[in-house]
Amino acid sequence: MLITIDPSSAVPLADQVAASVRAAVARGAAVPGDHLPSARTVAAALGVNLHTVLRGYQQLRDEGLVELRRGRTAVISQTADATRTSLASAAEDYARTARHLGVSPEEALAAVRAAFTSP
């Protein structure tokens, strides 16, 4: 799995690491049982501090998306399926509401993009 960050972003790097894994789970690129790369490997590849990656992984552990095992890599947990299902359900509800209101797909996507960029 490819974990990416944007060093020029105002979002803390650890949050970006966690968000990158969440996005992989949401799109089905990471499924329960998959191993994440070791924090050392990710840190070296991204050119960031090891503890930054560990903080990102700990966020995911606290959310229940990964299980951290001492001396081993992080593993995507079984709750990841529930997260993906929840996201799909929310997207379906949003699309249904947008259609009911007569909003075009482009306008609906623009509203989602605007929501992502607002504080």
Secondary structure, DSSP 8 states (H G I E B T S, - for coil): ------TTSSS-HHHHHHHHHHHHHHTTSS-TT-B---HHHHHHHHT--HHHHHHHHHHHHHHTSEE--TTS--EE-THHHHHHHHHHHHHHHHHHHHHHHT--HHHHHHHHHHHHH--
